[in-house]
Amino acid sequence: MAALRISTRALRAATTRGNVLNRGFSSSSVRLGAVEGVDNLSVIGAGQMGLGIALVAARHASLPVTLIDSSEASISKATSFISKLLDKDVAKSRLTEEEASAIKSRITTSTDINSVSNSDFIIEAVPEIVDLKLKIFKQLGEISKPTAILATNTSSISITKIAAAAGPDAADRVISTHFMNPVPVQPGVEIITALQTSPKTLQTSLDLCKAMKKLPSKSADTPGFLANRILMPYINEAIICLESGIGGKEDIDGIMKNGTGVPMGPLTLADFIGLDTCLAIMKVLYQDTGDSKYRPSVLLQRMVDAGWVGKKCGKGFYDYTK
Ligand SMILES: NC(=O)c1ccc[n+]([C@@H]2O[C@H](COP(=O)([O-])OP(=O)(O)OC[C@H]3O[C@@H](n4cnc5c(N)ncnc54)[C@H](O)[C@@H]3O)[C@@H](O)[C@H]2O)c1
């Protein structure tokens, strides 16, 4: 899910915490092997979430990370964005050049999912498409080490269903580590266990989050979990206000931003998350609960039909090309 940005104060606190962590960072601050049984990590999907997860693991947990994506273009975009983020930290004296280059050197890339075969911990961050996730977990059940933990970053899909797809020998190693966006800034991670998840899988995942300097909250495996069950109906209602002419986009974002203290209005936040992701989450909430209060707005569907999925493509409710 996206940045659950409740108030400017909360954001300031999160950012300050991030800065404190950055200042205290040293490339050897977390000893390799600090998380029992986890000496390396693979991340599948090098989009906005995957690249952030890879960076935070290489930086704060000092883990060697393999960043895997089926698209060369995504990998190239991700690696240059990671470099840009690290360069910015060097320019602001939050990292030395040596530390930044040590972090970069811990991240390798691949277009082959079989590269996970020696990984101790695997985090999937491909688009929010049920069949795609189920296919990947079936494959992970077959090609991963028998001890590897298989985590998903899904925003809404049932972890129990994903665990079942991994097969009976792997299901107890499946869990959700649901990082918040942007991963390098937001300290929160939602941890969701499937019915099949073993206590050991849960403990190792909590330990890894801690090593990545994240603050986990646990949620039951219900549609949308905690964060998106609360956030997405809010965003969807803002889009319904726009499509029914109750207010213009600046009015809707303006009143929420200036009236409730959130750092960005709901339409800007939807652009930032990705409208395709917002729609996919609303569909899961609607289908899995059968409750009409979760019906996705028609305008949200039409924006996705047009390919205007937000900041990542340059156009959503706002234009990001200028
Ligand atoms: N965007 C958010 O704010 C946010 C927040 C929390 C969780 N999430 C969840 O994280 C996941 C990823 O979201 P995102 O915003 O990073 O998406 P994204 O579209 O930015 O990135 C997805 C990446 O997966 C790659 N991919 C597609 N099919 C693949 C395959 N078969 N094998 C390997 N790579 C493949 C794509 O090339 C792309 O680079 C989704 O489940 C989403 O719901 C998103």
The ligand as a Gaussian input file, in Angstrom:
#p B3LYP/6-31G(d) Opt

LIG

0 1
 N        2.689000       1.615000      -5.377000
 C        2.457000       1.605000      -4.088000
 O        2.251000       2.650000      -3.450000
 C        2.480000       0.295000      -3.351000
 C        2.590000       0.321000      -1.953000
 C        2.646000      -0.893000      -1.262000
 C        2.559000      -2.095000      -1.963000
 N        2.444000      -2.069000      -3.316000
 C        2.380000      -3.363000      -3.999000
 O        3.695000      -3.680000      -4.432000
 C        3.624000      -4.438000      -5.657000
 C        4.423000      -3.724000      -6.724000
 O        3.898000      -2.426000      -6.918000
 P        4.728000      -1.266000      -7.668000
 O        3.996000      -0.014000      -7.409000
 O        6.174000      -1.392000      -7.342000
 O        4.494000      -1.723000      -9.196000
 P        5.307000      -1.250000     -10.493000
 O        4.352000      -1.344000     -11.618000
 O        6.017000       0.034000     -10.219000
 O        6.452000      -2.396000     -10.643000
 C        6.221000      -3.745000     -10.922000
 C        7.454000      -4.339000     -11.598000
 O        7.264000      -5.746000     -11.755000
 C        7.817000      -6.117000     -13.013000
 N        7.240000      -7.386000     -13.447000
 C        6.047000      -7.628000     -14.063000
 N        5.886000      -8.947000     -14.288000
 C        7.008000      -9.575000     -13.816000
 C        7.438000     -10.913000     -13.749000
 N        6.692000     -11.908000     -14.208000
 N        8.656000     -11.181000     -13.207000
 C        9.447000     -10.187000     -12.757000
 N        9.083000      -8.883000     -12.783000
 C        7.868000      -8.577000     -13.287000
 C        7.503000      -4.945000     -13.939000
 O        8.377000      -4.929000     -15.067000
 C        7.719000      -3.753000     -12.994000
 O        9.065000      -3.298000     -13.046000
 C        2.134000      -4.577000      -5.973000
 O        1.658000      -5.788000      -5.442000
 C        1.519000      -3.396000      -5.242000
 O        0.156000      -3.622000      -4.932000
 C        2.427000      -0.912000      -4.031000

